[in-house]
Amino acid sequence: MEISRLLKEKIDTQMASWNAEIEAAEAKAKARQAQAEAEAADAELDEAFWARVKDLRARVLEGRQYLAELADAGDEQAERIKKKLSSLFE
């Protein structure tokens, strides 16, 4: 009976050790997954910010073009430009 008890204790000890390794590995995997998700979210936000910057730069360029046109425009041309401006201000 002593051998059975010793074997059982050895198996229980080994299983407890493996369970501790499993828990540590799961915690590490969850932390890495959370970090990867945070980095992906950061990258997505960066992409959105750069898209907004690009859009705003294009609007500024378009606005400068309209200002240049208005500098030399008569009333008729100014009315035409006024209609185009609605898209710039959206």
Secondary structure, 3 states (H helix, E strand, C coil): CHHHHHHHHHHHHHHHHHHHHHHHHHHHHHHHHHHHHHHHHHHHHHHHHHHHHHHHHHHHHHHHHHHHHHHCCCHHHHHHHHHHHHHHCC
